[in-house]
Amino acid sequence: MMGLLTALFFAAMMINFPLLGPTTAHLIGGAVIGLILGPFAGLISMTIILVLQALLFGDGGLIVLGVNTLNIGVIGVFIPCLIFIALNKLFKPKIGIGLYGTIFISAFFGDLLAAIAAGTAVGLSPLSPWYGLSVAVPAMALNHSIIGVAEGIVTVILIGSLLKLRPDVLEKSPILGKLSLFQNKPQNPENTNAKA
Amino acid sequence: MKVPQSLRDLLEGAETLVYIEDLSGKKGFMQSINPIAKLVAIASMIISALFLSKLSYLLAICTIPVIFALASHIPLKQLFTRTLFIPLFMALISLPTLFLTTGNPLWTVNIGNVTLAITAPGVTQFLIFTLRVWFCVASLSLLILSTGFDKTLKILSAIHVPPLIIQLFSLTYRYFFVSIHEAQSILIAKEARTYINKRTLNLQSLKDLGAILSSLFIRTYERSERVYLAMKARGFEISKTNKPQIQTLHVYDVVFTVSIIIAFTYLALL
């Protein structure tokens, strides 16, 4: 499952969608990976994507791999998971707008905070002294508030489809498996009979 | 027929990987060096370049990736295509340094009441920064283009990366091609049935992307389940995976690595 999701988002990151003017953006997938695999397995999965992108496509680079892993792997994966766990405990949403809203908020803030962390790193870097925190952080936050919405919508559609078509995949998830619809699931009568 | 952008993105990715495998299989100078010796040499080249502060030295060392590429039968067009984007992007980012560094003005521009001056130290700083980035990217690209994925995994194994992580790299690489194959089928089917006049970001395009990804996930997941069961049926276990054998270290590998380390450390200390 980890290999599959890693490969899927490695491929999905190559599909660019148009943003403002000639610029394009691609998904990060930290929220989907984190919510399906859990934060720790998600971190490993994201790190592998970053290493492969740096090694095979020269995207990101090996020297900044540590900071990329911190931003995209740790913040981009752990923050959506933490937000989701907190909102799930507070509101216990059922399938519908409540659950989709929770997933959207988790993915949006995961993406936004990862971007703000990247902006902070650029702002503090002595290699780019001409862009301070006051320039780098708002620039990244503004761009990623748009990308974050896109990431949120795609995450909602992806997880929503899986809930409808293959809920068994999500049931095993350490994060989405805690949803009330899986927790309060009635036992299979065949199994109950077998136990009896 | 015009190939849709999303398909082109995926195909370009797959093409790059196949091309890397093809180049790394050729008989050339860098391909003949032991992968670990090559990694150490290139790491020392990159680290030393970060400490170089003289433009002339940087210009001189920038010829090294070019020479190595020629000796390794790596087309220069391929090397420059892979390595020019990031330095150009970094050059754009470091443009303010031309104006913000104090020194003798070479050229002044008057925009309204503001006078901007490009200074000689500013130009030097700008060139040092951009060339340094190009050298680092070119050296790393050279390592990848001459090594290939299989040997890269062997390097990871030799530096004691846990087998689980190596297996994950390996599975990701294999599933990547499966994902691309499935994505291609989905995208071709979608493009054949829909007409989009203008590519702009809107809710519909995001819905489409989400639907494609979920469909891709389910299809690939089902295929991966079949593959995993087949692997298990044939006795696959991560703990039983054979440690990959790395090619033996020859005298010329040691000579190459040591000379690179000495030369670049000397340049960095000058």
Chai-1 contact restraints between the chains, C-beta under 6 A:
chainA,res_idxA,chainB,res_idxB,connection_type,confidence,min_distance_angstrom,max_distance_angstrom,comment,restraint_id
A,G3,B,L168,contact,1.0,0.0,6.0,A-B,restraint_1
A,G3,B,L171,contact,1.0,0.0,6.0,A-B,restraint_2
A,G3,B,T172,contact,1.0,0.0,6.0,A-B,restraint_3
A,G3,B,Y175,contact,1.0,0.0,6.0,A-B,restraint_4
A,L4,B,Y175,contact,1.0,0.0,6.0,A-B,restraint_5
A,L4,B,T220,contact,1.0,0.0,6.0,A-B,restraint_6
A,L4,B,Y221,contact,1.0,0.0,6.0,A-B,restraint_7
A,L4,B,S224,contact,1.0,0.0,6.0,A-B,restraint_8
A,T6,B,T172,contact,1.0,0.0,6.0,A-B,restraint_9
A,A7,B,T172,contact,1.0,0.0,6.0,A-B,restraint_10
A,A7,B,Y175,contact,1.0,0.0,6.0,A-B,restraint_11
A,A7,B,F176,contact,1.0,0.0,6.0,A-B,restraint_12
A,A7,B,S179,contact,1.0,0.0,6.0,A-B,restraint_13
A,L8,B,S179,contact,1.0,0.0,6.0,A-B,restraint_14
A,L8,B,F217,contact,1.0,0.0,6.0,A-B,restraint_15
A,F10,B,F176,contact,1.0,0.0,6.0,A-B,restraint_16
A,A11,B,F176,contact,1.0,0.0,6.0,A-B,restraint_17
A,A11,B,S179,contact,1.0,0.0,6.0,A-B,restraint_18
A,A11,B,I180,contact,1.0,0.0,6.0,A-B,restraint_19
A,A12,B,L213,contact,1.0,0.0,6.0,A-B,restraint_20
A,M14,B,D9,contact,1.0,0.0,6.0,A-B,restraint_21
A,M14,B,L10,contact,1.0,0.0,6.0,A-B,restraint_22
A,M14,B,G13,contact,1.0,0.0,6.0,A-B,restraint_23
A,I15,B,S6,contact,1.0,0.0,6.0,A-B,restraint_24
A,I15,B,D9,contact,1.0,0.0,6.0,A-B,restraint_25
A,N16,B,D9,contact,1.0,0.0,6.0,A-B,restraint_26
A,F17,B,L201,contact,1.0,0.0,6.0,A-B,restraint_27
A,P18,B,R199,contact,1.0,0.0,6.0,A-B,restraint_28
A,P18,B,T200,contact,1.0,0.0,6.0,A-B,restraint_29
A,P18,B,L201,contact,1.0,0.0,6.0,A-B,restraint_30
A,L19,B,L201,contact,1.0,0.0,6.0,A-B,restraint_31
A,I48,B,L168,contact,1.0,0.0,6.0,A-B,restraint_32
A,I48,B,T172,contact,1.0,0.0,6.0,A-B,restraint_33
A,L55,B,I144,contact,1.0,0.0,6.0,A-B,restraint_34
A,G58,B,R82,contact,1.0,0.0,6.0,A-B,restraint_35
A,G58,B,V137,contact,1.0,0.0,6.0,A-B,restraint_36
A,G58,B,S141,contact,1.0,0.0,6.0,A-B,restraint_37
A,W130,B,P96,contact,1.0,0.0,6.0,A-B,restraint_38
A,W130,B,L100,contact,1.0,0.0,6.0,A-B,restraint_39
A,A150,B,L206,contact,1.0,0.0,6.0,A-B,restraint_40
A,I153,B,L206,contact,1.0,0.0,6.0,A-B,restraint_41
A,V154,B,L206,contact,1.0,0.0,6.0,A-B,restraint_42
A,V154,B,L209,contact,1.0,0.0,6.0,A-B,restraint_43
A,V154,B,G210,contact,1.0,0.0,6.0,A-B,restraint_44
A,I157,B,G210,contact,1.0,0.0,6.0,A-B,restraint_45
A,L158,B,G210,contact,1.0,0.0,6.0,A-B,restraint_46
A,L158,B,L213,contact,1.0,0.0,6.0,A-B,restraint_47
A,L158,B,S214,contact,1.0,0.0,6.0,A-B,restraint_48
A,S161,B,S214,contact,1.0,0.0,6.0,A-B,restraint_49
A,L165,B,I218,contact,1.0,0.0,6.0,A-B,restraint_50
A,R166,B,I218,contact,1.0,0.0,6.0,A-B,restraint_51
